[in-house]
């Protein structure tokens, strides 16, 4: 019996705020994924799922430079859970998406009109 697994995430949504610079070549940002449905009573229910994202290297530089709060973005990557002990010795966990490919879908503002439409490593979503 062979074991096979795939760790791949694909999301398309809007950034919740400007990316946070976490260190040299590392940025973090969140992406809102909106969903809606009609419940049994006919009421439209809207909900938002938030995905924590982290990017490294060239992709981090591009995200830090060109992503802004509310921008639409397409990301591909993998799921990662980090574990650490907080200052009180409690175990903490954080699950996030490690962004490996990104496509900026927002039309650029005047201050960043030279922004690329996608990074050099990105594959189109189609």
C-alpha positions in Angstrom: 0.0 0.0 0.0 1.4 3.4 -1.0 0.7 6.6 0.9 0.1 9.7 -1.1 -0.6 13.2 0.1 -0.9 16.6 -1.4 -0.3 19.9 0.6 -1.6 22.6 -1.7 -3.8 25.6 -1.1 -5.3 27.9 -3.6 -7.1 31.1 -2.5 -8.5 34.2 -4.1 -9.7 37.0 -1.9 -9.0 40.4 -0.5 -6.2 41.4 1.9 -7.3 42.5 5.4 -4.6 45.0 5.9 -1.2 46.0 4.5 1.4 43.2 4.9 3.5 43.2 8.1 7.2 43.0 7.7 8.4 40.2 10.0 12.1 40.3 9.2 14.4 40.5 6.2 12.6 38.8 3.4 9.5 37.8 5.4 6.0 39.3 5.3 2.7 38.2 6.7 -0.8 39.2 5.6 -4.3 37.9 5.9 -6.7 37.2 3.1 -10.5 37.3 3.5 -12.5 34.6 1.7 -16.2 35.6 1.5 -19.0 33.1 1.2 -22.8 33.3 1.3 -25.7 31.0 1.2 -29.4 30.9 1.8 -30.6 29.2 4.9 -33.8 27.1 5.3 -35.8 30.2 6.2 -34.7 32.0 3.0 -32.3 34.4 4.7 -29.1 35.2 3.0 -26.2 34.3 5.3 -22.8 35.9 4.6 -19.6 34.8 6.3 -15.9 35.4 5.9 -13.0 33.0 6.5 -9.6 34.5 7.2 -6.4 32.9 6.0 -3.1 33.8 7.6 -0.4 34.0 4.9 3.4 34.2 5.1 5.8 34.8 2.2 9.5 34.6 1.9 12.3 36.0 -0.3 11.4 37.6 -3.6 7.6 36.9 -3.2 7.8 38.6 0.2 9.4 41.6 -1.3 6.8 41.9 -4.0 3.9 41.4 -1.6 5.4 44.0 0.8 5.7 46.5 -2.0 2.5 46.0 -4.0 -0.2 44.6 -1.6 -2.4 47.0 0.2 -5.4 46.6 2.4 -8.4 45.5 0.3 -6.5 44.4 -2.7 -7.7 41.3 -4.5 -5.0 38.6 -4.7 -4.6 35.0 -5.9 -2.2 32.8 -3.9 -1.0 29.3 -4.2 1.0 27.6 -1.5 1.1 25.0 1.3 -0.4 24.6 4.7 2.0 24.9 7.7 1.4 24.7 11.4 4.0 26.3 13.8 4.3 25.4 17.4 6.0 27.4 20.2 5.8 28.0 23.9 4.5 31.4 25.0 6.0 33.5 27.9 3.9 31.5 30.4 5.1 28.1 29.1 1.8 27.3 27.3 2.0 25.5 24.0 0.7 27.7 21.1 -0.1 26.8 17.6 -0.6 28.8 14.4 -1.7 27.4 11.1 -0.9 29.5 8.0 -0.5 29.4 4.3 3.1 29.6 3.0 2.7 31.5 -0.2 4.7 30.0 -3.1 3.0 31.8 -6.0 1.1 35.1 -6.1 -0.8 37.0 -8.7 -1.8 40.6 -7.9 -5.3 41.1 -9.3 -6.0 44.7 -8.3 -5.4 47.5 -10.8 -2.5 49.5 -9.5 -2.7 52.9 -7.9 -0.7 55.8 -9.2 2.0 55.3 -6.5 2.7 51.8 -7.7 1.9 51.9 -11.4 5.1 49.9 -12.1 3.7 46.9 -10.2 3.9 43.5 -11.9 0.7 41.7 -12.6 2.2 38.5 -11.2 5.6 37.4 -9.9 8.1 35.6 -12.0 7.4 32.2 -10.4 3.6 32.4 -10.6 1.5 30.2 -12.8 -1.7 31.6 -14.1 -4.9 30.2 -12.4 -6.3 28.8 -15.6 
